[in-house]
Amino acid sequence: MDNEFEKLSTKECYNKLNSSSSGLSSSDVEQRIRQYGKNEVVEKKENAVLKFLKKFWAPVPWMLEITAIITFFIGKDLDTYIILSLLIFNSFISFFQESRASDAVEMLRSRITVKTRVLRNGSWEQIISTELVPGDVVHVRMGDVVPADVKIERGKVEVDQSALTGESNPVRRGENGEIFSGSIVKKGEATGLVVATGAKTLFGHTAELVSSAKSESHLEKLILSIVKYLAVIDVILVLGLVVFSFIYNVPLIDAIPFSLVVLIASIPVALPATFTIATAYGAIDLSKKGALVTRLNAVEDAASMDSICFDKTGTLTKNELTVQEPVLFESSREDITRYAMLASDESSLDSIDLAIINFGKSAGVNMEGYRITDFTPFEPATKRTQAKVETPDGMITVTKGAPQVLAAMCPGIKVDEVMEKARELSLRGYRTIAVAVNDGTTWKFSGLIPMHDPPRDDSKELIGKLRDMGIVPRMITGDSTPIAEEIAKEVGIGQNVSRVSDVISGKTKVDDCNAFAEVFPEDKFSIVKILQKEGHITGMTGDGVNDAPALKQAEVGIAVASATDVAKASASIVLTHEGLTDIVSAVEDGRKIFQRMLTYTLNKIIKTVQVAIFLTTSFFIFRFFVTTPFDIILLLFANDFVTMSIATDNVRFSKNPEKWNVRSLVGSSFSLAMFIVVESFAILIIGMRLGLNNNQIHTFIFDMLVFSGQFTVYMVRERGRFWNSRPSKWLLSATVADLIFISLISWLGILVTAIPLRNILLVLALTFLSMAIIDLGKNYIFRHYGI
């Protein structure tokens, strides 16, 4: 993000904004609010009514809507009402069960709305930060959330901006330095000039990225692809039916309803609702494991995820400095640790000081008899802290700070030698602090204390598990390349660390990168988009505001337990347990859901092909319609909506990312359907031999279509024999209830023409036997098509 004020002095910023150190007047503020707007991020909310109406604008609704219009014009009122009911049912299911993370910008607004001290009309007052304008003079102190981007005029502060930039260490800013909206003042206080507000701040720029980020719906693409294939089959068969009717003088009034039968049978009416229920069921299961799903599609996307990006700080690492083994020059290990502790102030809550003090305590360094009489905090000008200490042997002065500064203070120490050692440590990913002591005569260089933000205990194990599952992990960090290389090596990600600019320019291929260093918030967003452009289903993990745009853009955005509210609102999955192992559970559950949806989709395509081809060709051969349009609509309820219970089925997850291959789906389904078409003709011929009249044949064939549809589910849900795994109790119960219900209405003549119970049982036995025979060869077909 370009910052026009970064290289200007505070005085130049005052001139550029036509302001002064005495602040603005009320009239100035009113004029600037009109010019710049309020210090807030404007959220673009989607109208709920429009959002609901959009549910009627998709491939499946289109087919239902066209069918409803045709049935209405040919006078099939009952059929029209049933189809419209299906259409509305699907839309309500999608509207109410889909949970979307649309409140990210609202979280940003609530985070930025804080009280702040501002100089107005020559006096200090407290106002809501949304009323700030560029040119205002504000004062911040320890504990404050910085309300806008501020150029410091006087004072010194230490701010934690890790949530914004990903930097693991607090940064120090003094005169002419800039602090950013949304960061937290950890130490000191300062007065400065507001140079940017609202969307123009670094914080607001991140909000705009969040608002513009959007992951693509792969479900809509899948459904559209399936519908295209089914539509082609329908058109061919309907055209053939029309030509046949014309040649053999079949009345058009009879041919049109039958064409509708073929059309209605091919509509995957319950497919969107089944996907929603399956993902909702998976989301409930994940919540019990510690992962809250805020966008249901992400559960299904997790199955296909083949690339995942990890933010380093606070995600792969602990976001806390840890002291490593000191490098000794003129002191012992215990002495250098003691001197560093004496030159640290625990009350400051400085991350470096706390790391050193904790290291000394864990090492058991004896501090008895040492008393600090005077302490000088870190000064940016001197780049060191200093303390005068009373010891059992007299007074000493200790200091810690920048290696080049302390080395230059110590006679007999070669600065180049110290800096070479510091560079070696830097290449290994360490930040170094030097320690020196003066016993009253001269300074002695004690040595160097390396520190780094260590990986989480579970990071390496997690990376290994994801690799075993066929997912490529990548790390993204704002830290330097050496630090990125060291962490990437420690957690097992890889050694190829690149800059985003090299990928954007084409110098480096994104697939060759294991990690990205020295990135800005918008770079994370860009990396995710580049991976998506290359065809990867991408996951992103993070914890800070700077991660929010990338979290929302990714198909699977995962916020860790310690994440900011903004990151959690932008993510599609929020972890509630410490660590990252719940990510593996999300992938496993996603792949289980994929298997359930694969079963439903295979079954639906098989049944569509079976019904369309069987009904059409049987009309060509026997010159009468073997079922009625109403029977087919009833079949939708008896099969499609009953088989929604597949969403709860017991399945095994794949060891590799799942991909929807519509050609393979249609190819394998068509092959299996041809066997079932043969079965259908065999049962039709048996029914005709039993002496049933046309109306009874309609019921006989209706039963065959329902029973074979139920048994097909059990055939395609298993890659082994159909009995190799136990179905869920809900699936089994739904099937048994459906078989009993259809048998009863067929026997009693409710909604359909009654037929003898023995005929119903005969159809049941024949369809089960056919399924068992086809099951013997189904695996060859699945292997051929890679299912």
Secondary structure, 3 states (H helix, E strand, C coil): CCCCCCCCCHHHHHHHCCCCCCCECHHHHHHHHHHHCCCCCCCCCCCHHHHHHHHHCCHHHHHHHHHHHHHHHCCCHHHHHHHHHHHHHHHHHHHHHCCCCCCHHHHHHHHHCCEEEEEECCEEEEEEHHHCCCCCEEEEECCCECCCEEEEEEEEEEEECHHHHCCCCCEEECCCCEECCCCEEEEEEEEEEEEECHHHCHHHHHHHHHHHCCCCCHHHHHHHHHHHHHHHHHHHHHHHHHHHHHHCCCCHHHHHHHHHHHHHHHCCCCHHHHHHHHHHHHHHHHHHHCEEECCCHHHHHHHHCCEEEEEHHHHHECCCCEECCCEECCCCHHHHHHHHHHCCCHHHCCHHHHHHHHHHHHHCCCCCCCEEEEEEEEECCCCEEEEEEEECCEEEEEEEECHHHHHHHCCCCCHHHHHHHHHHHHHCCCEEEEEEEECCCCEEEEEEEEEECCECCCHHHHHHHHHHCCCEEEEECCCCHHHHHHHHHHHCCCCCEECHHHHHCCCCCHHHCCEECCCCHHHHHHHHHHHHHCCCCEEEEECCHHHHHHHHHCCEEEECCCCCHHHHHHCCEEECCCCCCHHHHHHHHHHHHHHHHHHHHHHHHHHHHHHHHHHHHHHHHHCCCCCCHHHHHHHHHHHHHCHHHHHHCCCCCCCCCCCCCHHHHHHHHHHHHHHHHHHHHHHHHHHHHCCCCHHHHHHHHHHHHHHHHHHHHHHHCCCCCCCCCCCCHHHHHHHHHHHHHHHHHHHHCCCCCCCCHHHHHHHHHHHHHHHHHHHHHHHHHHHHHCC
